[in-house]
Amino acid sequence: MSTLDPLAMSAIARSEPSRFRALAEELWKDKPGLIGFTLIVLIILAAIFAPLIAPYDPAAQSVVARLKPPVWADKGSWAHLLGTDQLGRDILSRMIFGARTSLIVGFAVVTLAGAFGVTMGLLAGFRGGRTDTILMRIVDIQVAFPGLLLILLIVAVIGPSMSTMIIVLALTNWMIYARVVRGIVLSVRQTPYVEAAEMIGAPQSRVIFRHILPNLSSPLLTLGILEFTNIVLAEAALSFLGLGVQPPATSWGLDISTGKDYLFVAWWLVTFPGLCISITVLSINLFANWLRVTTDPQEREKRFARAKAASRRREERRAGVHREAA
């Protein structure tokens, strides 16, 4: 081993903390992105430590305590901060455990749909020709087919459950990954370094995983985070329709579905699950917007130019004030 190897390894080891520090500084300057990231972390921690945080079992019923309002309302109680539902179940506990359901479904669907879609997109973009034509026509056909109808057909055959919902959502959401990856691969394949790797006889697997796939990391990361919000909304919609999570399990969409009949009697049954969905989607979108700008060189240049222009205008105003004072 050459004497340069340890030096290179130490340089890489030093560069990693500095890179994370630079990202942290950029995130700190972007307040909407920081707020979104903080909320995402809090939601993930609440889902992980739900059994420790939740004051009650989300499925525990108490007829005596049914339809209790939140603590700040009349007849509210500190025993149930957000009130109870029609079966006397604690709303706060169900909100905390509902976050676990949404995150599990979101991560599972994004992983499955992303893995399959990226594979199909790589095959279509790299091989081209008949392979590209066949795969893209399959994508076009599935995009044209009503997704809700496909979901109803599959659920009617298999039966509603969380695993069925994950499979159905993955089957109806992989196409966007395939299209995005195919477009990037078609553009990257024309670059000189990829053509040089093919000319010297590099195996296709090496060209794909060493030269093409690294160019997909940033757009796929942003796309996966944005698609996560769609999956959260889709899971809530399916559970609301009775095609997703089934009792006694809990889900934000399921809680809205069970509480809609008491909308004018107990408004908190649908308000708090709806707020959880809205806050989760908003926080993910805020963080994804910061991530898109940070990982895109062109967007970074635009942001740097805007910052320099704003700084120059402030300096000009400051200089004008000094001249007037003189």
NORSULCOR-V110863 format. One record per residue. N is the residue number from 0. RES is the residue in one small letter. PSI is psi in radians with two decimals (NA if undefined). OMEGA is omega in whole degrees, -180 to 180 (999 if undefined). Layout:
n->N res->RES psi->PSI omega->OMEGA
n->N res->RES psi->PSI omega->OMEGA
//
This chain:
n->0 res->m psi->2.37 omega->-178
n->1 res->s psi->2.84 omega->-179
n->2 res->t psi->-0.24 omega->-180
n->3 res->l psi->-0.35 omega->-177
n->4 res->d psi->-0.84 omega->178
n->5 res->p psi->-0.64 omega->179
n->6 res->l psi->-0.73 omega->179
n->7 res->a psi->-0.72 omega->180
n->8 res->m psi->-0.70 omega->179
n->9 res->s psi->-0.60 omega->178
n->10 res->a psi->-0.72 omega->178
n->11 res->i psi->-0.73 omega->-180
n->12 res->a psi->-0.63 omega->179
n->13 res->r psi->-0.54 omega->-177
n->14 res->s psi->-0.53 omega->-178
n->15 res->e psi->-0.88 omega->177
n->16 res->p psi->-0.67 omega->180
n->17 res->s psi->-0.62 omega->178
n->18 res->r psi->-0.79 omega->178
n->19 res->f psi->-0.61 omega->179
n->20 res->r psi->-0.69 omega->178
n->21 res->a psi->-0.72 omega->177
n->22 res->l psi->-0.70 omega->179
n->23 res->a psi->-0.68 omega->178
n->24 res->e psi->-0.70 omega->178
n->25 res->e psi->-0.70 omega->178
n->26 res->l psi->-0.63 omega->179
n->27 res->w psi->-0.58 omega->180
n->28 res->k psi->-0.48 omega->179
n->29 res->d psi->1.67 omega->-174
n->30 res->k psi->-0.77 omega->177
n->31 res->p psi->-0.73 omega->178
n->32 res->g psi->-0.67 omega->179
n->33 res->l psi->-0.73 omega->178
n->34 res->i psi->-0.77 omega->179
n->35 res->g psi->-0.76 omega->179
n->36 res->f psi->-0.72 omega->180
n->37 res->t psi->-0.76 omega->179
n->38 res->l psi->-0.68 omega->178
n->39 res->i psi->-0.76 omega->179
n->40 res->v psi->-0.74 omega->180
n->41 res->l psi->-0.71 omega->179
n->42 res->i psi->-0.73 omega->179
n->43 res->i psi->-0.76 omega->179
n->44 res->l psi->-0.70 omega->178
n->45 res->a psi->-0.67 omega->179
n->46 res->a psi->-0.70 omega->-178
n->47 res->i psi->-0.79 omega->-175
n->48 res->f psi->0.52 omega->-179
n->49 res->a psi->-0.78 omega->180
n->50 res->p psi->-0.46 omega->-180
n->51 res->l psi->-0.51 omega->-176
n->52 res->i psi->-0.72 omega->-175
n->53 res->a psi->2.29 omega->-179
n->54 res->p psi->-0.41 omega->-177
n->55 res->y psi->2.90 omega->169
n->56 res->d psi->2.22 omega->-176
n->57 res->p psi->-0.35 omega->-180
n->58 res->a psi->-0.06 omega->-178
n->59 res->a psi->2.25 omega->-177
n->60 res->q psi->2.60 omega->177
n->61 res->s psi->1.85 omega->-178
n->62 res->v psi->-0.55 omega->-179
n->63 res->v psi->-0.59 omega->-175
n->64 res->a psi->0.33 omega->-176
n->65 res->r psi->2.50 omega->176
n->66 res->l psi->0.68 omega->173
n->67 res->k psi->2.34 omega->-180
n->68 res->p psi->2.98 omega->177
n->69 res->p psi->2.91 omega->-171
n->70 res->v psi->-0.54 omega->-177
n->71 res->w psi->-0.16 omega->-180
n->72 res->a psi->2.93 omega->177
n->73 res->d psi->2.42 omega->-179
n->74 res->k psi->0.27 omega->175
n->75 res->g psi->2.83 omega->-176
n->76 res->s psi->2.50 omega->177
n->77 res->w psi->-0.26 omega->177
n->78 res->a psi->-0.48 omega->179
n->79 res->h psi->1.67 omega->-172
n->80 res->l psi->-0.70 omega->-179
n->81 res->l psi->0.21 omega->178
n->82 res->g psi->-3.00 omega->-180
n->83 res->t psi->2.89 omega->-180
n->84 res->d psi->-2.91 omega->-175
n->85 res->q psi->-0.28 omega->177
n->86 res->l psi->0.13 omega->180
n->87 res->g psi->0.26 omega->179
n->88 res->r psi->2.49 omega->-176
n->89 res->d psi->2.18 omega->-177
n->90 res->i psi->-0.75 omega->-179
n->91 res->l psi->-0.76 omega->179
n->92 res->s psi->-0.68 omega->180
n->93 res->r psi->-0.57 omega->176
n->94 res->m psi->-0.73 omega->-179
n->95 res->i psi->-0.80 omega->179
n->96 res->f psi->-0.47 omega->176
n->97 res->g psi->-0.54 omega->176
n->98 res->a psi->-0.65 omega->179
n->99 res->r psi->-0.75 omega->180
n->100 res->t psi->-0.82 omega->-178
n->101 res->s psi->-0.73 omega->-179
n->102 res->l psi->-0.72 omega->179
n->103 res->i psi->-0.83 omega->180
n->104 res->v psi->-0.75 omega->-179
n->105 res->g psi->-0.86 omega->-180
n->106 res->f psi->-0.73 omega->-179
n->107 res->a psi->-0.76 omega->-178
n->108 res->v psi->-0.78 omega->179
n->109 res->v psi->-0.68 omega->179
n->110 res->t psi->-0.86 omega->-178
n->111 res->l psi->-0.88 omega->-179
n->112 res->a psi->-0.69 omega->179
n->113 res->g psi->-0.76 omega->-180
n->114 res->a psi->-0.80 omega->-180
n->115 res->f psi->-0.75 omega->-179
n->116 res->g psi->-0.72 omega->178
n->117 res->v psi->-0.72 omega->178
n->118 res->t psi->-0.81 omega->179
n->119 res->m psi->-0.68 omega->179
n->120 res->g psi->-0.67 omega->177
n->121 res->l psi->-0.77 omega->179
n->122 res->l psi->-0.79 omega->-178
n->123 res->a psi->-0.77 omega->-177
n->124 res->g psi->-0.60 omega->-176
n->125 res->f psi->-0.76 omega->-178
n->126 res->r psi->-0.66 omega->179
n->127 res->g psi->-2.80 omega->176
n->128 res->g psi->-2.38 omega->-177
n->129 res->r psi->-0.65 omega->178
n->130 res->t psi->-0.79 omega->179
n->131 res->d psi->-0.78 omega->-178
n->132 res->t psi->-0.80 omega->-178
n->133 res->i psi->-0.82 omega->-178
n->134 res->l psi->-0.72 omega->-180
n->135 res->m psi->-0.56 omega->176
n->136 res->r psi->-0.63 omega->176
n->137 res->i psi->-0.73 omega->177
n->138 res->v psi->-0.80 omega->-180
n->139 res->d psi->-0.72 omega->-180
n->140 res->i psi->-0.77 omega->-178
n->141 res->q psi->-0.60 omega->176
n->142 res->v psi->-0.67 omega->-180
n->143 res->a psi->-0.42 omega->-179
n->144 res->f psi->2.31 omega->-179
n->145 res->p psi->2.14 omega->-178
n->146 res->g psi->-0.69 omega->-180
n->147 res->l psi->-0.65 omega->178
n->148 res->l psi->-0.71 omega->177
n->149 res->l psi->-0.70 omega->179
n->150 res->i psi->-0.77 omega->-180
n->151 res->l psi->-0.69 omega->-180
n->152 res->l psi->-0.80 omega->-177
n->153 res->i psi->-0.75 omega->-180
n->154 res->v psi->-0.64 omega->179
n->155 res->a psi->-0.55 omega->-179
n->156 res->v psi->-0.80 omega->-174
n->157 res->i psi->-0.67 omega->-175
n->158 res->g psi->2.54 omega->-178
n->159 res->p psi->2.34 omega->175
n->160 res->s psi->3.00 omega->179
n->161 res->m psi->-0.74 omega->180
n->162 res->s psi->-0.70 omega->177
n->163 res->t psi->-0.73 omega->179
n->164 res->m psi->-0.70 omega->179
n->165 res->i psi->-0.78 omega->-180
n->166 res->i psi->-0.76 omega->-178
n->167 res->v psi->-0.80 omega->-180
n->168 res->l psi->-0.62 omega->177
n->169 res->a psi->-0.70 omega->180
n->170 res->l psi->-0.46 omega->-177
n->171 res->t psi->0.13 omega->-177
n->172 res->n psi->0.10 omega->-178
n->173 res->w psi->-0.30 omega->-173
n->174 res->m psi->-0.64 omega->-178
n->175 res->i psi->-0.62 omega->177
n->176 res->y psi->-0.73 omega->-180
n->177 res->a psi->-0.75 omega->-179
n->178 res->r psi->-0.78 omega->-179
n->179 res->v psi->-0.81 omega->-179
n->180 res->v psi->-0.73 omega->179
n->181 res->r psi->-0.78 omega->180
n->182 res->g psi->-0.72 omega->180
n->183 res->i psi->-0.71 omega->-179
n->184 res->v psi->-0.70 omega->179
n->185 res->l psi->-0.63 omega->179
n->186 res->s psi->-0.67 omega->-178
n->187 res->v psi->-0.55 omega->-177
n->188 res->r psi->-0.37 omega->180
n->189 res->q psi->-0.03 omega->-179
n->190 res->t psi->2.66 omega->-175
n->191 res->p psi->-0.67 omega->-175
n->192 res->y psi->-0.56 omega->176
n->193 res->v psi->-0.74 omega->178
n->194 res->e psi->-0.66 omega->178
n->195 res->a psi->-0.71 omega->179
n->196 res->a psi->-0.67 omega->178
n->197 res->e psi->-0.62 omega->-178
n->198 res->m psi->-0.58 omega->180
n->199 res->i psi->0.05 omega->174
n->200 res->g psi->0.42 omega->178
n->201 res->a psi->2.44 omega->179
n->202 res->p psi->2.67 omega->-179
n->203 res->q psi->-0.65 omega->180
n->204 res->s psi->-0.67 omega->179
n->205 res->r psi->-0.71 omega->179
n->206 res->v psi->-0.73 omega->-177
n->207 res->i psi->-0.89 omega->-172
n->208 res->f psi->-0.40 omega->-177
n->209 res->r psi->-0.60 omega->-172
n->210 res->h psi->-0.56 omega->-176
n->211 res->i psi->-0.83 omega->-175
n->212 res->l psi->-0.67 omega->178
n->213 res->p psi->-0.48 omega->178
n->214 res->n psi->-0.20 omega->-179
n->215 res->l psi->-0.18 omega->-172
n->216 res->s psi->-0.86 omega->-177
n->217 res->s psi->-0.92 omega->179
n->218 res->p psi->-0.61 omega->180
n->219 res->l psi->-0.62 omega->178
n->220 res->l psi->-0.80 omega->178
n->221 res->t psi->-0.76 omega->180
n->222 res->l psi->-0.74 omega->180
n->223 res->g psi->-0.70 omega->179
n->224 res->i psi->-0.73 omega->178
n->225 res->l psi->-0.69 omega->179
n->226 res->e psi->-0.47 omega->178
n->227 res->f psi->-0.68 omega->178
n->228 res->t psi->-0.69 omega->178
n->229 res->n psi->-0.64 omega->180
n->230 res->i psi->-0.68 omega->177
n->231 res->v psi->-0.77 omega->179
n->232 res->l psi->-0.70 omega->180
n->233 res->a psi->-0.70 omega->178
n->234 res->e psi->-0.72 omega->179
n->235 res->a psi->-0.69 omega->-180
n->236 res->a psi->-0.76 omega->180
n->237 res->l psi->-0.72 omega->178
n->238 res->s psi->-0.61 omega->177
n->239 res->f psi->-0.64 omega->180
n->240 res->l psi->-0.07 omega->-179
n->241 res->g psi->0.26 omega->-178
n->242 res->l psi->0.02 omega->-177
n->243 res->g psi->-2.12 omega->-179
n->244 res->v psi->2.38 omega->-178
n->245 res->q psi->2.54 omega->176
n->246 res->p psi->2.60 omega->9
n->247 res->p psi->0.11 omega->176
n->248 res->a psi->2.83 omega->-177
n->249 res->t psi->2.62 omega->179
n->250 res->s psi->2.61 omega->180
n->251 res->w psi->-0.75 omega->178
n->252 res->g psi->-0.67 omega->178
n->253 res->l psi->-0.67 omega->178
n->254 res->d psi->-0.67 omega->176
n->255 res->i psi->-0.69 omega->-180
n->256 res->s psi->-0.77 omega->-179
n->257 res->t psi->-0.39 omega->-178
n->258 res->g psi->-0.11 omega->-176
n->259 res->k psi->-0.49 omega->180
n->260 res->d psi->-0.25 omega->-180
n->261 res->y psi->0.43 omega->-173
n->262 res->l psi->-0.72 omega->-177
n->263 res->f psi->-0.07 omega->179
n->264 res->v psi->-0.75 omega->-179
n->265 res->a psi->1.50 omega->-175
n->266 res->w psi->-0.45 omega->-175
n->267 res->w psi->-0.29 omega->-179
n->268 res->l psi->-0.58 omega->179
n->269 res->v psi->-0.38 omega->-176
n->270 res->t psi->-0.86 omega->-176
n->271 res->f psi->-0.72 omega->173
n->272 res->p psi->-0.67 omega->177
n->273 res->g psi->-0.69 omega->177
n->274 res->l psi->-0.67 omega->178
n->275 res->c psi->-0.77 omega->178
n->276 res->i psi->-0.79 omega->-178
n->277 res->s psi->-0.77 omega->-179
n->278 res->i psi->-0.71 omega->179
n->279 res->t psi->-0.83 omega->-179
n->280 res->v psi->-0.74 omega->-180
n->281 res->l psi->-0.78 omega->-179
n->282 res->s psi->-0.70 omega->179
n->283 res->i psi->-0.71 omega->179
n->284 res->n psi->-0.70 omega->178
n->285 res->l psi->-0.78 omega->180
n->286 res->f psi->-0.67 omega->180
n->287 res->a psi->-0.61 omega->178
n->288 res->n psi->-0.76 omega->176
n->289 res->w psi->-0.72 omega->-179
n->290 res->l psi->-0.68 omega->179
n->291 res->r psi->-0.76 omega->-180
n->292 res->v psi->-0.68 omega->-176
n->293 res->t psi->-0.64 omega->-176
n->294 res->t psi->-0.08 omega->180
n->295 res->d psi->2.02 omega->-179
n->296 res->p psi->-0.68 omega->-179
n->297 res->q psi->-0.74 omega->177
n->298 res->e psi->-0.62 omega->178
n->299 res->r psi->-0.70 omega->178
n->300 res->e psi->-0.72 omega->178
n->301 res->k psi->-0.75 omega->-180
n->302 res->r psi->-0.68 omega->178
n->303 res->f psi->-0.72 omega->179
n->304 res->a psi->-0.71 omega->178
n->305 res->r psi->-0.70 omega->179
n->306 res->a psi->-0.72 omega->179
n->307 res->k psi->-0.70 omega->179
n->308 res->a psi->-0.72 omega->178
n->309 res->a psi->-0.69 omega->178
n->310 res->s psi->-0.68 omega->179
n->311 res->r psi->-0.69 omega->178
n->312 res->r psi->-0.68 omega->177
n->313 res->r psi->-0.71 omega->178
n->314 res->e psi->-0.68 omega->179
n->315 res->e psi->-0.72 omega->177
n->316 res->r psi->-0.70 omega->180
n->317 res->r psi->-0.71 omega->179
n->318 res->a psi->-0.67 omega->178
n->319 res->g psi->-0.68 omega->178
n->320 res->v psi->-0.70 omega->180
n->321 res->h psi->-0.68 omega->-180
n->322 res->r psi->-0.71 omega->178
n->323 res->e psi->-0.66 omega->179
n->324 res->a psi->-0.59 omega->179
n->325 res->a psi->NA omega->999
//
